[in-house]
Amino acid sequence: SQQGEEDPQALSIQEGENATMNCSYKTSINNLQWYRQNSGRGLVHLILIRSNEREKHSGRLRVTLDTSKKSSSLLITASRAADTASYFCATGVPASGSRLTFGEGTQLTVNP
Amino acid sequence: DAGITQSPRYKITETGRQVTLMCHQTWSHSYMFWYRQDLGHGLRLIYYSAAADITDKGEVPDGYVVSRSKTENFPLTLESATRSQTSVYFCASMSSGSTDTQYFGPGTRLTVL
C-alpha cells in the first residue's frame, strides 16, 4: 500500500488564489519531499522537510510537517497558471536507505 | 548533454518480446532508480542501485531485470513483455550526499500490445 496519500485528488482554483495540498503517511519517516510533474514530463523536486523540522519555505511554497499526525501540507501562494501540474509527496523512511515512497498525487489546475 | 536522459521516449512492442529501456546520467550520481507510473497514479519503485554492480529490488520487480556495469548507465529490461507492463517508466538518480533529492529523466512511454 502507498506510504503517502494526497488529499484532495484534484483541485481547481483561480489565478492568484492559494492552493493547499495535504499528504498523510503511515510509518515513521526521515524526511518528506514534494515533487511536481507537468503533463507528460518527469518529476521535479520542489522541497524537502526533515522529520525534526516543522515548517519550511521556498519562494511561494510553504511546507509543514506534523509527525504526531503523520501528515504534511504544501501551500502554494498566489498561484499562477504555470503552477498547473500534479503534485506528489514522497517519504523516506528509516532502514529504506535511499528509497522514496510516492503518493498518488494531487492534480492542481489553476485557471487564468 | 548534461543531466539524465532516457531512450527511447516512446516504444510499442508485442507481448512476449524482450525490451530494454536505457537510462544515462552525466552527474556521476551513485544512486539510480527505475519507477513505473500507471495512468493517473503515483510512482512505484521497480529496482534501484546504490553504485555500479550493486542493485536491489523495489516494490514491483517481477518481470524486470537491471544491470549497472557503469555508474552512468542503468538499463531496465523486460524479459518477456506483458500487457500489464504498459506504463510510463521513469529513471532517476541521486548523489550519495545528504540532499536526498532525486532527479528524474523525461520518461519512456511503453505500450505492450
Contacts between the chains, C-beta under 8 A, distances in Angstrom:
chain1	res1	chain2	res2	distance
A	2	B	42	6.6
A	4	B	42	7.9
A	30	B	100	7.8
A	31	B	100	5.8
A	33	B	100	7.1
A	33	B	101	7.3
A	35	B	104	8.0
A	40	B	107	7.8
A	41	B	106	6.3
A	41	B	107	7.3
A	42	B	90	5.7
A	42	B	92	7.9
A	42	B	104	3.6
A	42	B	105	5.5
A	42	B	106	5.1
A	42	B	107	5.5
A	43	B	43	7.4
A	43	B	90	7.1
A	43	B	92	7.7
A	43	B	102	7.7
A	43	B	104	4.5
A	44	B	104	7.2
A	45	B	101	4.7
A	45	B	102	6.8
A	45	B	103	7.2
A	48	B	99	7.7
A	48	B	100	6.1
A	48	B	101	6.6
A	88	B	42	5.8
A	88	B	43	7.3
A	92	B	100	5.9
A	97	B	50	7.1
A	98	B	31	4.8
A	98	B	33	7.9
A	98	B	48	6.9
A	98	B	50	6.8
A	98	B	94	6.0
A	98	B	100	7.5
A	99	B	33	7.8
A	99	B	45	6.1
A	99	B	48	6.3
A	99	B	58	6.9
A	100	B	45	7.7
A	100	B	102	6.5
A	101	B	45	7.6
A	101	B	59	7.9
A	102	B	35	7.7
A	102	B	42	4.2
A	102	B	43	4.4
A	102	B	44	7.6
A	103	B	42	5.4
A	104	B	41	5.7
A	104	B	42	4.6
A	105	B	41	7.6
A	105	B	42	5.4
